């Protein structure tokens, strides 16, 4: 149960709604038991009065009570559902946000080693499973204990023996049934959750890689994997359904046995009264009281599933990030000067360093191009500049302050990053642009699109154009230009661009480079590229190979030096 403690702490934020939901649940249970109890006594008493020829039987008050309990049960059930589910949904929203905040710093961590589908399943399905804690565990248990106490006191007021007998019977069931059905459902609940996750991961692999699977003839094999996983999931669900059936059977049997016991005890009369309509009241009270037991068996049957979900979430939320930021980091103004002092980085398990003893000083407002073939360490260096990872050796400074001492929010605000992979979400064009500047007006968004040559997207529905999952409505070049538009909107003092013109035609590439030169006149710009285009416009060119800077200088000075850079340019 320790796994649930982090989530129980979140209940403090919504204590009023959750507490009110428990009160309404108890009131609804009270009305339901009262309705059946009073109805049973009323029918029996009216029958006895008719047989005995009693002409003064008061049927008005019991009838009004039946109506009152009926209205109270209906309204209470509706109000309890509204209040408790509203509080639970808010709680799940807070939990999902809290989980994402813990997950985001871990994404660059090589040790995380989790599939996208698994992470998505944890954020959606595992978080949803946590609604079980309140709706099906805490609330039913509290209401059950209060209900047992109330029913026992009610019958005890008429006959202490009957009150004690029913109270002990319900208490034994309240203690034993959760233990039994928790043990029965523990393994099955875990299997059900894990098989659900495996099915989602397999299905996501199938959908995302369908074209490649078809190309390499692996489609049937992956489809068979989905079928096997789905069958295992259905088997786990069937096992849980069988346990649910046994739980209902046990409750029905317990209800019958307890009813027989209570009628036998009341057969000679209730209290000092002779046998009469109160026997019917005792019988119907006994049957009604078992309504409070039904949610409890289901709660503990699925508790194993909830604990498994909590463990899977805790595996993320309790993992310390590999790059921790200080709680009271540096938040000063950023001018944009960057310093690298003998920086090295080696990937875990790699035989050699990806970046080796790189030293570079970039003054504020300077434009630097990192040039080199694929695998020479350019993108790794970019990740170090954004502090996705920390160098294994050396130090990187921003305005003379080590990156490790900067506040995370301030550091992120200081940089606009355009990566090779532009992530687009299943939303509108506006939704994907305001990520860079949440308070941007529609005119600012449209201007940014026009600047990067995407004015065509403003036709028709304009900013409300739906991009689809991953921006599937756009070409590769359009996605790249949309990423550049985000960088322009963010307008940070430092702009980092990883292959910004990859996949663009010559004319568009020239327009983008000209735009960047105009937009970034007063910004510090670092461009990663392997294309020998537009380098005469940058202040410094750094040619990299095997994780090191082998040549550095202006375009013309490197041409005059007649080294590797000059040889590359002469091949054009």
C-alpha positions in Angstrom: 0.0 0.0 0.0 3.0 2.3 0.3 2.8 2.8 -3.5 -0.4 4.8 -3.0 1.0 7.3 -0.6 2.2 9.9 -3.2 -1.3 9.9 -4.7 -3.1 10.1 -1.4 -1.2 13.4 -0.7 -2.8 14.9 -3.8 -6.2 14.5 -2.1 -5.4 17.6 0.0 -6.0 19.8 -3.0 -9.6 18.6 -3.4 -10.5 17.5 0.2 -13.8 19.4 0.2 -15.2 17.8 -3.0 -13.9 14.3 -2.0 -15.3 14.7 1.6 -18.6 16.0 0.3 -18.8 13.0 -2.1 -18.4 10.6 0.9 -21.1 12.4 2.9 -23.5 12.2 -0.1 -22.6 8.6 -0.6 -23.5 7.8 3.0 -26.7 9.8 2.7 -27.7 7.9 -0.4 -27.0 4.6 1.3 -29.0 5.7 4.3 -31.9 6.7 2.0 -31.7 3.3 0.2 -31.7 1.3 3.4 -34.4 3.4 4.9 -36.6 3.1 1.7 -36.5 -0.7 1.7 -36.8 -1.0 5.5 -39.8 1.4 5.8 -41.4 -0.1 2.7 -41.2 -3.6 4.1 -42.6 -2.6 7.5 -45.3 -0.5 5.9 -46.5 -3.3 3.7 -46.5 -5.8 6.5 -48.1 -3.4 9.0 -50.8 -2.5 6.5 -51.6 -6.2 5.9 -51.7 -7.0 9.6 -54.0 -3.9 10.2 -56.3 -5.0 7.4 -56.5 -8.6 8.7 -57.1 -7.4 12.3 -59.7 -4.9 11.1 -57.9 -1.9 12.5 -59.6 1.2 11.1 -57.3 3.8 12.5 -54.1 2.7 10.9 -51.9 5.8 10.1 -50.7 5.2 6.5 -50.0 8.9 5.8 -46.7 9.3 7.6 -45.2 6.0 6.4 -46.2 6.8 2.8 -44.6 10.2 3.1 -41.5 8.6 4.5 -41.3 6.2 1.6 -41.7 9.1 -0.9 -39.1 11.1 1.0 -36.6 8.2 1.1 -37.2 7.6 -2.6 -36.6 11.2 -3.6 -33.6 11.4 -1.3 -32.1 8.2 -2.8 -32.5 9.5 -6.4 -31.2 13.0 -5.7 -28.4 11.7 -3.5 -27.2 9.2 -6.1 -27.2 12.0 -8.7 -25.5 14.5 -6.4 -22.9 12.0 -5.2 -22.0 11.0 -8.8 -21.6 14.7 -9.8 -19.6 15.8 -6.8 -17.3 12.7 -6.5 -16.6 12.3 -10.2 -16.0 16.0 -10.6 -13.4 15.9 -7.7 -11.9 12.7 -9.1 -11.5 14.1 -12.6 -9.8 17.2 -11.2 -7.6 14.9 -9.1 -6.6 12.9 -12.2 -5.9 16.1 -14.1 -3.5 17.2 -11.4 -2.0 13.7 -11.3 -1.5 13.8 -15.1 0.2 17.2 -15.0 2.4 16.2 -12.0 3.4 13.0 -13.9 4.3 14.9 -17.0 6.4 17.4 -15.0 8.3 14.5 -13.6 8.6 12.8 -17.0 9.8 15.7 -19.0 13.3 16.0 -17.4 13.8 12.3 -17.8 13.1 12.1 -21.6 16.7 12.9 -22.6 18.0 10.4 -20.1 19.5 7.4 -21.8 18.8 5.2 -18.8 15.0 5.6 -19.1 14.9 3.2 -22.1 11.1 3.1 -22.5 9.1 2.9 -25.7 6.8 5.8 -26.6 3.8 3.5 -26.4 4.7 2.5 -22.9 5.1 6.1 -21.7 1.8 7.0 -23.4 0.1 4.1 -21.7 1.4 5.1 -18.3 0.3 8.7 -18.8 -3.2 7.7 -19.9 -4.3 4.2 -18.7 -2.2 4.0 -15.6 -3.3 7.4 -14.4 -6.9 6.6 -15.1 -6.6 3.4 -13.0 -5.9 5.7 -10.0 -9.5 6.8 -9.9 -10.1 3.4 -8.2 -8.3 4.6 -5.0 -11.1 7.1 -4.2 -14.2 6.0 -6.0 -13.9 2.3 -5.3 -11.7 2.0 -2.3 -11.6 5.0 0.2 -15.2 6.1 -0.3 -16.8 2.6 -0.1 -14.8 1.6 2.9 -15.6 4.8 4.9 -19.3 4.5 3.9 -19.3 0.8 4.7 -17.9 1.3 8.2 -20.4 4.1 8.9 -23.2 2.1 7.4 -22.5 -1.0 9.5 -22.5 1.2 12.6 -25.7 3.0 11.7 -27.6 -0.2 10.8 -26.5 -1.9 14.0 -27.5 1.0 16.2 -30.9 1.2 14.4 -31.8 -2.4 15.0 -30.2 -2.3 18.4 -32.6 0.5 19.4 -35.5 -2.1 18.8 -33.6 -5.2 20.0 -29.9 -5.1 21.1 -29.5 -8.8 20.2 -30.6 -8.2 16.7 -28.4 -5.1 16.4 -25.3 -7.0 17.6 -26.0 -10.0 15.4 -26.4 -8.0 12.2 -23.4 -5.8 13.1 -21.1 -8.7 13.8 -22.2 -10.5 10.6 -21.5 -7.4 8.5 -18.3 -6.7 10.3 -17.0 -10.2 9.6 -17.8 -9.8 6.0 -16.3 -6.3 5.9 -13.0 -7.7 7.2 -12.8 -11.1 5.4 -14.2 -10.4 2.0 -11.6 -7.7 1.1 -8.7 -10.0 2.1 -10.1 -12.9 0.1 -10.9 -11.0 -3.1 -7.7 -9.0 -2.9 -5.8 -12.2 -3.0 -7.9 -13.6 -5.8 -7.7 -10.5 -8.0 -4.1 -9.4 -7.2 -2.4 -11.4 -9.9 -5.2 -11.2 -12.4 -5.4 -7.4 -12.0 -1.7 -7.1 -12.6 -1.9 -9.3 -15.7 -4.8 -7.3 -17.0 -3.0 -4.0 -16.7 0.3 -5.3 -18.1 -1.5 -7.0 -21.1 -3.4 -3.8 -21.8 -0.1 -1.9 -21.9 1.5 -4.6 -24.1 -1.4 -4.4 -26.5 -1.3 -0.7 -26.8 2.5 -0.7 -27.4 2.1 -3.4 -30.1 -0.7 -1.5 -31.8 1.2 1.8 -31.7 4.2 0.0 -33.3 1.9 -1.3 -36.0 0.3 2.0 -36.8 3.5 4.1 -36.7 5.6 1.7 -38.7 3.0 0.3 -41.1 4.7 1.5 -44.2 8.1 0.2 -43.3 6.6 -3.1 -42.1 4.8 -3.6 -45.4 8.0 -2.6 -47.3 10.1 -5.3 -45.5 7.5 -8.0 -45.5 7.1 -7.9 -41.6 3.5 -6.8 -41.5 2.0 -10.2 -40.9 4.5 -11.0 -38.1 3.7 -7.8 -36.3 0.0 -8.3 -36.8 0.3 -11.7 -35.2 2.0 -10.1 -32.3 -1.0 -7.8 -31.8 -3.4 -10.7 -32.0 -1.5 -12.7 -29.4 -1.3 -9.7 -27.1 -5.0 -9.0 -27.5 -5.9 -12.6 -26.8 -3.8 -12.5 -23.6 -5.6 -9.2 -22.6 -9.0 -10.8 -23.2 -8.0 -13.9 -21.1 -7.0 -11.6 -18.2 -10.3 -9.7 -18.5 -12.2 -13.0 -18.5 -10.4 -14.2 -15.4 -11.4 -10.9 -13.6 -15.0 -11.4 -14.8 -15.0 -14.9 -13.2 -13.8 -13.5 -9.9 -16.6 -10.8 -10.1 -19.1 -13.6 -10.6 -17.8 -15.5 -7.5 -18.0 -12.2 -5.5 -21.6 -11.7 -6.4 -22.4 -15.4 -5.6 -20.7 -15.1 -2.2 -22.6 -11.9 -1.4 -25.9 -13.5 -2.4 -25.2 -16.5 -0.2 -24.1 -14.4 2.7 -27.2 -12.3 2.3 -29.4 -15.3 2.4 -27.7 -16.9 5.4 -27.7 -13.7 7.4 -31.4 -13.2 6.5 -32.2 -16.6 7.8 -30.3 -16.0 11.0 -32.0 -12.6 11.6 -35.5 -14.0 11.0 -34.8 -16.9 13.3 -33.7 -14.5 16.0 -36.7 -12.2 15.5 -39.3 -15.0 15.2 -40.3 -14.8 18.8 -40.7 -11.0 18.6 -38.5 -8.0 18.4 -37.5 -6.7 21.8 -40.4 -7.1 24.2 -43.0 -7.0 21.5 -44.9 -9.9 20.2 -44.2 -11.2 16.7 -45.6 -8.7 14.2 -44.7 -6.3 11.3 -41.3 -5.5 12.9 -40.1 -8.9 11.8 -40.5 -7.7 8.2 -38.6 -4.6 9.1 -35.7 -6.7 10.4 -35.7 -8.8 7.3 -35.8 -5.9 4.9 -33.1 -4.0 6.9 -30.9 -7.1 6.6 -31.3 -7.3 2.9 -30.8 -3.6 2.4 -27.7 -3.5 4.5 -25.9 -5.7 2.0 -25.9 -2.9 -0.5 -23.0 -1.4 1.3 -21.0 -4.6 0.9 -21.2 -4.8 -2.9 -18.7 -2.0 -3.8 -16.2 -3.3 -1.2 -15.6 -6.7 -2.8 -15.1 -5.0 -6.2 -12.7 -2.4 -4.6 -10.3 -5.0 -3.3 -10.7 -7.3 -6.3 -9.2 -4.5 -8.5 -6.8 -3.2 -5.9 -4.0 -5.3 -7.3 -4.5 -3.6 -10.7 -4.4 -0.2 -9.0 -1.2 -1.1 -7.1 0.5 -2.2 -10.3 -0.5 1.0 -12.0 0.9 3.0 -9.0 4.2 1.0 -9.2 4.5 1.8 -12.9 3.9 5.5 -12.3 6.3 5.5 -9.4 9.0 4.0 -11.6 8.9 7.4 -13.4 8.0 9.9 -10.7 10.5 8.6 -8.2 13.4 8.4 -10.7 15.9 11.3 -10.2 16.7 13.2 -13.4 20.2 12.7 -14.7 20.5 16.5 -15.2 19.1 18.1 -12.0 18.5 21.9 -11.9 19.1 23.9 -8.8 15.9 25.0 -6.9 17.3 28.6 -6.6 19.2 28.9 -9.8 20.6 31.9 -11.6 17.8 34.1 -13.2 19.8 37.1 -14.5 19.3 38.7 -17.9 20.8 36.9 -20.8 23.0 38.6 -23.4 23.9 35.4 -25.3 27.6 34.8 -24.9 28.5 31.1 -24.7 31.7 29.5 -23.6 32.9 25.9 -24.0 36.0 24.9 -22.1 37.5 21.5 -23.0 34.0 19.9 -23.2 33.8 16.2 -23.7 30.8 13.8 -23.7 30.7 10.0 -23.9 27.4 8.1 -24.3 26.8 5.3 -21.8 28.4 2.1 -23.0 30.1 3.8 -26.0 33.7 2.9 -26.7 34.8 6.5 -27.5 33.7 10.0 -26.8 31.1 11.7 -29.1 32.6 15.1 -28.3 36.2 15.4 -27.2 37.8 18.4 -25.5 35.9 21.1 -27.5 36.8 24.7 -26.6 34.8 27.5 -28.2 33.9 31.1 -27.3 30.8 32.6 -28.9 30.2 36.3 -28.2 26.8 37.8 -27.9 25.2 38.5 -31.3 27.7 36.2 -33.1 26.5 33.6 -35.7 28.5 30.3 -35.6 28.1 27.4 -38.0 29.0 23.9 -36.8 29.9 22.0 -40.0 30.7 18.3 -40.4 29.6 14.9 -41.7 27.0 12.9 -39.9 28.2 11.4 -36.6 30.9 14.0 -36.0 29.3 15.2 -32.8 27.4 18.3 -33.9 24.0 17.3 -32.6 25.6 16.0 -29.4 27.1 19.4 -28.9 23.7 21.0 -29.4 22.2 18.8 -26.7 25.0 19.8 -24.3 24.3 23.5 -25.1 20.6 23.1 -24.2 21.6 21.0 -21.1 19.7 18.0 -22.1 22.8 16.2 -20.8 25.8 17.4 -18.8 29.4 17.1 -20.2 31.4 14.2 -18.8 34.3 16.6 -18.7 34.8 20.3 -19.1 32.3 23.1 -18.6 29.8 25.2 -20.6 28.9 28.7 -19.5 26.2 31.2 -20.5 27.2 34.8 -19.8 30.0 33.5 -17.7 27.7 31.4 -15.4 27.9 27.6 -15.7 24.9 26.1 -17.2 24.5 23.8 -14.2 23.8 26.9 -12.0 21.1 28.4 -14.2 17.4 28.2 -13.3 15.7 25.8 -15.7 12.8 28.1 -16.8 15.2 31.0 -17.4 17.5 28.8 -19.4 14.7 27.5 -21.6 13.3 31.0 -22.1 16.8 32.2 -23.3 17.0 29.7 -26.1 14.9 29.0 -29.3 15.7 25.5 -30.6 14.8 24.2 -34.0 15.7 20.5 -34.0 15.9 18.1 -37.0 12.7 16.4 -35.9 9.9 18.9 -35.6 7.2 17.5 -33.3 3.7 18.4 -34.4 0.6 17.5 -32.4 -2.8 16.4 -33.5 -4.3 19.8 -33.3 -4.9 23.0 -35.3 -2.2 25.1 -36.9 -2.8 27.6 -34.2 -2.4 25.0 -31.4 1.0 24.0 -32.8 2.3 27.6 -33.1 1.3 29.0 -29.7 3.5 26.5 -28.0 6.3 28.9 -28.9 4.4 32.0 -27.6 1.2 31.3 -25.8 0.1 34.9 -25.8 0.7 35.5 -29.5 -2.1 37.1 -31.5 -3.4 35.6 -34.7 -1.8 38.3 -36.8 1.6 37.4 -35.2 1.1 33.8 -36.0 0.1 34.5 -39.6 3.1 36.8 -40.0 5.5 34.1 -38.9 4.0 31.6 -41.3 4.3 34.1 -44.2 7.9 34.8 -43.3 8.8 31.1 -43.7 6.9 30.7 -46.9 3.8 28.9 -45.5 1.2 31.5 -46.4 -0.6 28.8 -48.4 -1.6 27.2 -45.1 -3.6 30.3 -44.2 -6.0 29.7 -47.1 -9.3 28.0 -46.3 -9.7 27.5 -42.6 -6.5 29.5 -41.9 -5.1 29.0 -38.4 -7.9 26.5 -37.6 -6.5 24.1 -40.2 -6.2 20.6 -38.7 -2.7 19.2 -39.1 -3.4 15.6 -38.0 -1.2 13.3 -35.9 2.4 14.2 -36.4 1.5 16.9 -38.9 0.7 14.2 -41.5 -1.1 16.9 -43.6 2.2 18.6 -44.3 5.3 17.6 -46.3 8.7 17.2 -44.7 9.8 20.7 -45.9 6.6 22.3 -44.6 7.1 20.7 -41.2 10.7 22.0 -41.1 9.6 25.5 -42.0 6.9 25.3 -39.3 9.6 24.5 -36.8 11.5 27.6 -37.9 8.3 29.7 -37.5 8.1 28.5 -33.9 11.7 29.6 -33.4 10.9 33.1 -34.8 7.9 33.4 -32.5 9.8 32.5 -29.4 12.2 35.3 -30.1 14.9 34.4 -27.5 18.4 36.0 -27.4 19.9 32.6 -28.4 18.8 30.6 -31.4 20.0 27.0 -32.0 19.2 25.4 -35.3 19.9 21.8 -36.2 19.9 21.4 -40.0 17.3 24.2 -40.5 17.2 23.9 -44.3 17.4 20.1 -44.7 14.8 18.9 -47.2 14.2 22.4 -48.7 14.7 23.3 -52.3 17.5 25.7 -53.3 15.2 28.8 -53.6 13.4 28.2 -50.3 16.7 27.4 -48.6 18.1 30.8 -49.7 15.0 32.6 -48.5 15.2 30.9 -45.1 18.8 31.8 -44.7 18.1 35.4 -45.6 15.2 35.5 -43.2 17.4 34.1 -40.4 20.1 36.6 -41.1 17.6 39.5 -40.9 15.7 38.2 -37.9 18.8 37.2 -35.9 20.9 40.3 -36.4 21.1 41.0 -32.6 20.9 37.3 -31.5 23.5 34.6 -30.8 23.0 32.0 -33.5 24.4 28.5 -33.6 23.6 26.6 -36.9 24.4 22.9 -37.3 24.7 21.9 -40.9 26.4 19.6 -43.3 25.4 21.7 -46.3 28.0 24.1 -47.7 25.5 26.8 -48.5 25.3 30.3 -47.0 28.4 29.9 -44.9 29.9 33.1 -46.1 27.1 34.9 -44.2 28.1 33.5 -40.8 30.8 35.0 -38.5 32.6 31.8 -37.6 32.7 28.4 -39.2 33.7 25.4 -37.1 34.6 22.3 -39.0 34.1 19.2 -36.8 35.4 15.6 -37.2 35.5 12.7 -34.7 34.0 14.9 -32.0 36.6 17.7 -32.3 36.8 21.1 -34.0 39.6 20.7 -36.5 39.3 24.1 -38.2 37.8 27.4 -37.1 37.5 30.8 -38.6 35.6 32.9 -41.1 34.6 31.5 -44.4 37.2 33.5 -46.2 40.0 32.8 -43.7 39.4 29.1 -44.0 39.4 29.3 -47.8 42.7 31.1 -47.6 44.1 28.5 -45.2 43.6 25.9 -47.9 42.8 23.2 -45.4 40.0 20.6 -45.2 37.3 23.3 -45.4 38.8 24.7 -48.6 39.0 21.2 -50.1 35.3 20.7 -49.4 34.3 24.0 -50.9 36.4 23.3 -54.1 34.5 20.1 -54.6 31.3 22.0 -55.2 
